Amino acid sequence: MLGMIGYPGHGLMAVVMGGFVAAAIIPVIRRFSDVGTCWLAVATPLAMTCWLLAQAASVLGGAPVEMHVPWVAGINLHFSLRLDGLTLLFALLIAGIGTLVILYTRGYLHGHQDQHRFLMFTLMFMASMLGVVTADHAILLFIFWELTSFTSYLLIGFQHEEEASRKAALQALLVTGMGGLFLLAGLLLMGSAAGTMSLSGMIAAREAILSHPHAPVMLGLLLIGAFTKSAQTPFHFWLPNAMQAPTPASAYLHSSTMVKAGVYLLARISPIFAGTDTWTWLVTGIGALTLITGAILALGQVYLKRLLAYSTVAALGAMTMALGIGTIAAAKAAVVFLIAHAAYKATLFLVAGIIDHATGEKNVTKLGGLRAAMPLSTAIALIAAASMAGLPGTFGFIGKESLYAVVLAPAGLTILTVCASAFFLLVAFQTGVRPFWSRHQETPRHPHEAPWTMLVGPALLAALTLAAGIAPGFFMDDLVGAAVRSIVGIPVDPHLHVWHGFNTELLLTGITLLAGASVIIASRRWVTLGQRLSPLAAAGPDRLYDRALVALMAAASWQTRALQSGSLRRYLLIIVLTLCTLFVLTFVRAEMTLSLHDLTPVSAPLAMLSGLIILAALAATMSASRLGAVAAMGVVGFSVALLFIYFGAPDLAMTQLVVETLSVVLLVSAFYFLPPFTRRSTWRGRARDLTVAIFAGIVVTLLVLVATGVQLKDPISSYYAETSVPVAHGRNIVNVILVDYRGLDTLGEITVLAVAGIGALALLRLRGKPGGSSS
């Protein structure tokens, strides 16, 4: 963290990497103090938040903080970070809410033997998210993007002894990880079209990207990445299942940070694609579908966290829908609604954890009358529920009116948004009002107020919701304006006010409140209806995922049986066939030609040696004795040595003779102790192997004939001849090559020969009773 006090770019680097550093230090500190571990975990994001606030004045004024460090220069990969208005907003949410969640964890997991492990995972996830929102290089963005999937897998599966937690963690990892691969493909295509991998550079090259013939493909790939991460339909199913995570992880990952990474990506690429028909129809349509899907699926839920999870899906759909509309007002609505949602949803998640911690009950139908035993939690929950319902005096009201302002033109979007908002009131009532104000019910544990470490976070968030709702211009104008400016590319005055007069948005708010009140009054019927519709959800994408996973495992099992049979014969068969087939395909597609000129004439000695090699190879394959096969292979090796002598290479012939002699000695010594030779293959198998061997021989011959006609550069032999005497001071070119130009290679060959000789000597000195016949 010391880098924060110097050059701002260094501070930005420290903010991004600080979480990883703190996570690495935690196991060391835990050896001495559990309390020190927690306070280090709290201090890390708190320091990040303070630094971000210190940079706010310059960033909000239009002067972003940048950091560029060369990483892999050969592929133009830089560790490039950029802090602008949009990044500042997300970074403050990540670091600020992260501070409160980690403090909350101190009380929630108090006494848990693996609390330090949870804190490590949380800090790693926080650092990954900060990397996502600050990365200004496409590859760097992808790396951090996948790190968020991995670290969220660790958090969701924290209670790994439970099968449900493991399954939910794997599901989240596979869905979001798959989306990350689509994202990488889209980023690479977009970088190729723009001529740069810098995100800010891509925005500047908007026209080049949109005019590229693959622009729709780029957009589709990027949208899949964003939709999987932000749980848009049909990928929404993983988020409610991820509620198996401990409550602090749910509050952090699934309300204010991870699920909003997709929203951040949409906002970041909005300057490039917004306004195009494909963007408008796809992003707006998927967002609207997700909004109503999440709202309907929330109806049948009775468990606190699942209620909040499905309403989060709906809220993410609303943000996506606003970004899809693509206007300045829509960008403002998305930003305002995002802030409001992060504040009230994180608060409600933390309150849900407090209720579970205090009572041991998660089912809202079995909770009631907690206000007397938990007065502070009651007040906090009431404020958050009011903000979620969009009541005046809260920032949620301003967010909902901003959203209504941009869905007025399409009547279908207006009706859909009002209906979904009415269902939001039911969720707000079920999670923030009913457990405290309904008739008292007995719970597994006697209700009691939570410790201060668990109350500070939700209390501060609730206070922020009220303060921003009462004086939005003072608290949020500059931050919202800077974020919107980063999206639309021009200065924007958001004009956030509590009262905008009697207008259509206020009328829609009134209709929403009346409809929501009627839904709450008939809540039992709506819950019953939602539970009746739940089988439809079970038969949807979640079931498709399960079947796809089963099919994937079956395919993997078949592939393993086919390729990992344990048979050396089959391994060689697969490798040889694959390589030969690839060469033949390349030979045909590239229209290669054979080099048949300047071939050495066939003389009588050469023909005799070649025939001897062929006959010995056939004898080795047909021999019924191991020693006979070894002897035949020895004939092949010694004949090759004679070929070297015939062509005037005595040094190669000498090496060949030595190696061949050692090989024969080693094989004979080894095979002497093997059991009697038995022929296990059938005649069909031998015929197949013969066919493959002939095919491989033909392919290798073709490869040699093609290679002899390829000369990419001047032959190196002329360089050896010219420099042998003046540079290496030797007239025997072969010796000079072996000793000077290829000295290390020669040393390696000598080492191999020495090891082989030692092995042969060990076998020859072996004493003992033979284990079988040598025949």
N, C-alpha and C positions, 0 to 999 in steps of 0.2 A: 504493500500500500504506500510505501514511501514515494513511489513514482508519481503519485497523485499531486505532489506539491510542486512539481516542476512543469515542464512543457505540457500543455493540455493534452496533446496527442499521447504522451507517455501515461498521463492519468487515465485516458480512455483505455489504453492497453491494460493498465492495472485493474480497472473496473471489470473488464471482460475476463481476465485471467485470475483475478483475486479469488473467485469461488473455487477454482481448481486447486490453487495453492492452499487455501484454508482447509479444503477437504483432505488434502494430503497430510496436513499437520495434525488434524484431529486425532488420528490413532495414537500419535506420539503423546499428545497432551492428556489423553484419557488414561494413560498409565499412571499419571500423577493426580488428576482431578477430574471427576465427572462434571462438576460445576463449571470449571474452567473451560471444558469442551463446549458447553452450551453457550457460555458468554462469548467465546471466540466466534461461534457460529452466528450469534446475534450481531456482534460488532462488525463482521465482514460486510453484510448488506447495508448496515447502518452507515458505514463509512462510504460505501458506494452511493447511497442516496444523498448524503451530504455533498459529495463531490459533484454529482449531477445537478443538484440545486445551485451549487456555486457557478456552474457553467451555464445555467439557464438564461441569464441576462444576455450573454453574447449569442447563444443559439436562437433564442426567441427574437433577437434583433436581426436575424438573417445571416449570421456568421457561423457556419457549422464547424465543429471540431473534427479534424481529420488526422489519420495516422497511416503511413505507408511504410512497411518494412519488407524488403525483398525476402522471399522465401525459397521458391524454386525458380530461379531466373531462367533456366532453360525452357520452361513452358510458360513463362511470363506469369507466374503465380506469386502474388504479393499478399502479405498479411495486411489487408487494407480495411480500416475501420472508419466509420463516418457517423457523426452525431449531429443530426438535423432535428427539425421540429417533430417529425413523426417518430423518429428514433428516441428522442428525449421523452416523449409521452410514454412509449412502451417501456423504456428503461426505468422510468420512475415507478411505473406499475410493478415491474418485475422486482426491482430492488426494494421499493417501499413496502409493498405487500409481503414480499419475502421476509423482511425484517420482522413484521408482525406475526407471520405464520411460524417462524422459527422460535420466537418468544413463546407463542401459544404451545408449540411442541414441548417446551420445557415442562409445562403443567400436564399436558395431555398424555405424554409418555413418561411421566415421572416414575422412576423406579424400574422402567423397562430395561432389560439387560442389553438390548440392541438399540437404545436411543441414539448412541453416537453414530451407528451405522445409518440410521434414518437421516441424521443431520448431514452426514457426508453426502448421501445421495441427493438431498435437497440442495446443497451448495453446488454440487456438480450440475444439477439440472438448471439452477439459476444462472450459472456461468454459461451454460449452453444456450439458454434463451437470450441472454445478453449478447452472445456472439451472433445469434440469428438476426437480431434487430439492428446491430451495429455493423455487420459485415457489408463491405462495399465491393467485394469480389465474389463472383458467382460460385466458384468452387469452395471458397471459404464459407459462404452461406450454406451450401449443401452439407459440408462437414459438420457445422454446428447444428443444422437441421436434423441430421441423423443422430447426433449426440443427444438431442432432446428426446428422440424416440427411445434410445437406449437407456438413458437415465430415468425416463418415466417408467420404463419397464421395471427397473429396479424398485421404484417407489410403489408402483401398483402391486408388485409381487412381494412387498416387504414382509407380509405375513405368509412366507413361502411354505409353511407347514400345512396351509389350507389349500386344497385342490382348486377351489373357486378363485383364489387369488392368483395362483399360477396360470390358470386358464385365461383369466382376464388380462393379465400382464402380457401373455403371449399374443393374445388377440390384438391388443393395442399396438404391440411391436410390429406384428406382421402387416396390419392395415396401414399404419403410418409409415413404416419402413418401405412398404411397396410404393406408397405415394411419393416417398423421397426419391426413389429411382426414376419415376416419371418426371419429377421435378428436375433431376440432374439432366435428363435428356433434353427437356425444354430449355434449360439454361444454356446448355452447350449449343443447341441450335440457334438460340437467340444471340449468344455471343459470336457465333460464326457470321450471322447476318449483320450484326452491328460492327464487327471488326474489333471488339474489345470485350473483356470479361468483367469490366467494371460496371456495377449496377447504375451508377450515376452516368457513366458513358453510354450505357444502353438507352437510358431515358433521352439523352441528347441525340441519339441516333434513331429516334422514333420512326422517321420516314423510311429509312433503310430497312427497318424491321418489318413495317407494315407492307412495304412493297415487295418483300421477299415471297417467293411462291409457296414457301412452307410456313408462312405466318399463322394460318389456322391450326396447323399441327403443333407449332410452338405453344400457342395459347391453350390448346387442349391438354397438352402435357403439363403445363404449369397449373392449370385449373385442377387437374386430378391431384397433384401434390397438395394444393391449398385445401381442396375439399376433404381429402382424407384426414388431414391434420385438424381441421376445424369441424369435423363430424357433420358434414353436409350430407343430405340424402343422396345416394343410398348408403353412405359410409357412416351414418349416425349411430349405428348399433354399438360400436365399441365404447363410446363415452359412458352411457349408463352402466355397462358391465364393469367399467373401470372403477366404479364406486366401491369395489372390494378393497381399495387402498385405504389406509388410515385417513381420518378426517383432515388433518393438516395437508396431506398430499392432495386430497380432493379439492380443498379450498384453494390451493395454490395452482395446481395443474389445470383443473377443469372449470375454473371460473375466471381467473385473471391472466393466466400466462399461456400454457401450452396450446390450449384450444384456440387461442387468439393468434397463434403464429400464422395460421392460414389467412386470417383476416389481415394481418400485417402484410403478408405476401401480396394479397389482392390490392391493398392500398399502395404498396410499393410499385407494382407493375401497372397500376391504374393510369399513370400519365402516358403509358405507351399504348394501351389497348382500349381505354375507355372511349366511348363514343362510336366504336365500331359495332355493327349489327350483331356480330358473333358474341362479342363481350356482353352487350346489353341483354340479349335473349338468354344466353347461357347463365350468366352470373345472377341476373335478376330472377330468372325462372327457378334455378336451383335454390336460391336463397328463399324465395317465397314458398316453395315446396317444403323446404326444411322448417320454415317458421310454423306452418300449419301442422306438419307431421309431429314436431316436438310438442306443440301445444296439445294435440289430441292424445298422444301417447302418455302425456303427463296426467291425464284425467284418471286413469285406472291405478295410479300408484298410491300406496299408503305408507311407504317408508320414506323418511325424511330426505335422505341423500338421493334416492332415485327420483323423487319429486323435483328436487333442485337440478338434477342432471338433465332430465328431459326438458325442463324449462330453459336450461342453458343451451341445449340444442336449438330450441326455438329462437332464443336471443341471438345466437350466432347466425341463424338464418336471416334474422332481421338486419344485422350488420352487413351480411353478404348482399342481401337484396338492395340495400341503400347504395353500396359501392357499385352494384351493377347498373343502377340508374345513371350514374356517371356525371351528374351535375355538381356544381359547387355546393348547393344546398344539401344535396344527398351526401357529399363527402363530409360536410359539417354534421349532418345527422348521424352518420356512422361513427364519427369520432366522439360526439357527445354521448350517444347511446353506449358506446364502448366503455367510457369512463364510468358512467352511471352503473352499468351492469357489473363492472369489476368491483365497485365499492359495495353495492347491496348484495351481490351474490356471494362474494367472499365472506361478508358478514353473516349471511344466513347459513352458509356451510359451517362456519366456526361455531355459530349458535347451535346448529344441529349436533356438532361434536360435544358441546357443553351439555346438552340435554342427555345425550347417550352416556356421557361420562358421569352425570349426576344421578340418572335414574336407571340406567341399564336397559332402556327401552327405545326402540327406533320407529315403532309403528305409531303413526299419528292418531289412529283410532283408539289406541290404548293410553293416550296421554291427555292430561287435562289438569287444570287447577295449579299449575306450577308457579303462578305469579307471587304467591305468598312466600314460598321458600326461595325463589330466585328473582328478586325484584330488579336487580341490575340487568340480568339477562333478558328479562321481560321487556324493559325499556329499549334495550339495544335491538331486540328482535322486532319490536313494534316499528321502530324507525326504518329498519331495513325493509320490512314488509310494506310499509307505506311507500318507500321509494320504488320498490318492485311493482307495486300497484299503480304507480304514477300519480300519487296524490300531490296536490299543490303544497309547496313548502319544502319539497325534496328535489334533489337533482334528477331523480328518476322521472319526475313530472316534465322537466325541461327536455330530457332525452326523448320521452315519448311524444311530446309536441313537435320536436324537431323531426322525428320520424314521420308523424302524420303530415307534416308540411310537404314532404316529397312524394307521398303516395296518393295525393289528391286527384291527379289527372287520370290515371287508370282506375276506373271504378272497382275492378276486380281486386286490385291490390289494396284499395281502401277497405273494402269489406273484409278481406282476409286478415288485414292487420288489426282491425277492430275486434274481430272474433278471437284472434290469438291473444290480444291484450286482455280481453275479458277472462280468458282461461288463466292468464298470468295472475289475475286477482285471486282466483281460486287457489293457486299454488302459494301465493303470498299469505293467504288466510290459513292454509293448512300448515305451513311451516313456521310462520311468525306470530300467529294469533291463537290458533286453536290449542296448541299445547299449553298455553299459559292462561287463557281466559275461558276455556270450556269447563264443563263440570269435572270436579276433582276425581281422579282415578288412581288406584293403587299401582305402584310400579315395583319392579324387582328390587330396587334400592331406594332408600329414603332420600327424597330430593334435597339438594343442598346447593348453595351458590358455589360457583367455580372459583378457583384461586385467581389471584390478581394477574398472574402471567397469562391465563386464558381469557381474561376479560379486557385487557389493555388493547389488543388488536381489534376485535370487533367494536369496542367502544370508540376508538379513534376513527375507524372507517365510518361508523354511524354518524359521528360528529362531522366528518368531512361531507357526508351526504347532506346533512342539514345545512351546514355553512354554505356549500356550493348551491344548494337549492334556494337559500335566502338571498345570497349575494353572488350570483354566478359570474357577473362581469368582473368582480374583484378577484375571485379565486381561479376562474377558468378561462377568461377571455384570451389572454396572451397564449396560454398553452394550446387551447383549441385552435386559435388562429394560426399558430406556427405549424401545427400538425396538418391542418387543411391546406396551408400553403405548400407543404411538401408533397401533397397528393395532387393538387391541381396546377401547381407551378406558378401561381400568381399570388400577390398579397391579398389577404382576406380579413375582413372584420366580421367576426362571428355574430356580434350583436346578441349576446346572451342576456336575457332579461327575464324576470319572474313573471311579468305581466305584459302580454302583447295585445291586449284588448279583446273585445268580443269578435272572434273570427271563427273560421271553419274548424281549425285545429281544436279550439276550446270546445266547440260543439261536439266534435268526435270524442274528446276526452270525457264529456258528460255522458254521451251514449255508452262509452266503454265502462264507466263507473256504474251506470244503471244495469247494463248487461252483466257486469261482473257481480254486482250485488245479487241479481237473480240467480246466477250460477252458484254463488255461495249458499244461497237459501236452499237451492235444490242440489246441494253438493252430493248427497248420498246417491241420488239418481245418476248424476254425472259420473261418479266413481264407479257405480255399477255398470253403466254404459261403457266406460273405459275398460273395465275388467272383461267385459264381453268381447271387446274388440282386441284384447291382448293376444288371442290366438293368431290374429292376422299379422301382428308384429312378429310373433314367433315363427311364422311361415315366410317371413320376408328375408331381407338381406342377412340377418343373423343365421337363419337356417342355411342359406346359400353358402355363407362362410364356413359353417360346420361341414357341409358336404364337400366343399372345395378342399378343406384341410384333410378330410378323410381320403379324398382322391389323390391328393398330393403325397400323403404318407404311403398309400398303396403303390403309387408310381415309383416312389423312392425305394420301397421294399423290392419291387420287381427289378428295378435298375441295379440294386445292390446284388440281388441273386444272379442277375445276368452278367454283371461286370466283375464282381468280387466272388468268383466261384471257388477260389483256392487252387485252381488248376493252372500251372505254368503254361501248359500247352494252349489253353484258351486265352490267357493273357497275351502270349506272343501272336496268336491268330488275330485277335482284335487290333493290336497295335500295328501289325504288318498290313492288314487289310485297310485300316483307316488311313495310314500314311500313303499307301499305294493308290487308293481311291482318290485322295486329295490331289496327288500329283497328276493322275490321269485327267481329272477335271480341269486342273490348272493348265495342263498341256493342251487340252482341246480348246478351252475358252481363250487362252492367250495366243493360240495359233503358232505354237513354237515350231521351230525347224531343227532337223537333226544335222549335226556337223559330220558329214561323211567324207570330207576331203582331208588330205594329209594323214590318213591312217597308215599305221605301220604294215607293210606287206607281211603276209603269213608265210613263214619259211618252214622247212621240215622240222628242225629242232623245236620251234615254237609250237607247231601243231602237235608234236609228240608230247610236250610238256602239258599243253592245254588238255589233250585227251586224257593224259594220266591224272590230272586234277579232277576232271569230270568223273572218271571211273572210280577214283578213290572216294569222292563225295557220295556216289551212288552206293559204294560198298559200305560206307559208314552208316547210311540210312537203312541198309538191308541186313546188316550184321546181326546175328543172334547172340553175340557175345560182346560184353562191354569192352574187354581188352581188344577185341577185333575192331570195334568201332574207333577206339582210341588210336590204334595202329593206322587205320585208314585215314583218320584226320591228320596223323603225323605225316603221312605221305603227301597230303595236300599242302601242309605247311612247308615241308622240305622242297616240294616242287616249286612253290612260290619263291623260295630262296634261290633256286636255280634260275628262275625267270629274272630275278634281280641281277644275277651274275651275267646272264645272257645280254641284258640291256646295259651293262657297264656300271652297275651300282654295287660294288663289293661291300661297301660299308653297310648298306641296307641288308644285303644278303647275310652278313655276319650277325647283325642284330636279329634278323629273322631266325637264323639257325639257333642262336642262344635262347631266344624266347620260345621257339618251338620245342627245343629239347627240354627246357624247364616245364613247359605245359604238359608234355607227354609224361614226364616223370611224376609231376603232381597228380595228373589224372589217374595214372596207373596205381600210384600209391594210395589214392583215395578210394578208387573203385575196388581195390583188393579187399577192403573190409565191408563192402556192401553185400546184401543178400543176393542170392542167385537172380539172374536176369529173367524177367517175365514180360511177355508182350501183352499189354493191357488194352491196346487200341484195336478196334475192329477194322475190317478191310475198307469199310465206308469212311471211317475216320482217317485211315492212311491215304485213301484216294483224295479226300478233301485236303489234307495237309500237303499232298503232292501238288495238287492244283494251285493252292495258295503259294507254295514255294516257287513253282514255275512262273506264276503271275508276278511275284516279287522280283524274280530274276530278270524278267523282261522289263519291268519298270525301272529297276536299277540300271540296266543296260541303256534304256532310253535316257535316263537322267544323266548318265555319263556322256552320252553322245550329244545331248543338249548343252551340258556344261562345258564341253571342250570347245564349243563355238562361241562361248560368251567370254569376252575380255573387257571388263569394266575399266581397268586402268592398265598402264604399261606393266609388263611382267617385271617382277622384282629381281629376277635372275641377272638382268643386265646391271642392276645396281650392285649386286654382290661381286660380279666380275670386275667392275670398274674400281671398287673401293677395297677389295681384298688385300692388295699389296700396300697402297698408300695409307690406308686407315687402320687395318687390322694387322699389317705387317706379316702376312702369310700368303704363300703361293698355292697351297692346297686349299681350294675354295671350299670343299666339303668340310675339312677340319675347321676352317675359319667360321663357317656357318654354325657348326655344332658348338664350338667353344666360345666364340665372341658374340655373333649376332643372336644365337639362340641358346645362350649359356644356361639360363634358368630352365628352359625347356629340357635341355640335356641333363641338367641336374635332377629334374623330376623323373626322367626316364631311368637314370642310374638308380635313383631311390626305389623306383618300382621294381627294377631288376633285383636290387639287393633284398627287398622284402620278399620277393618271390623265391629268391635263393634260400633265404632263411627258412621260409615255409617248407620248401622242398627238403632241406636238411632235417627239419623237425620231423617230417613224415618218414624219411629214411631211417632216422634213429629211433622211430617208434617201436617199442617192444610190446608184445602181447599176442594173445591167441587170436587168429583171424576170426572175424565174425561171420564168415560164410565163404562160399566158393567164389573164385575169381572168374569162373567161366561165364 
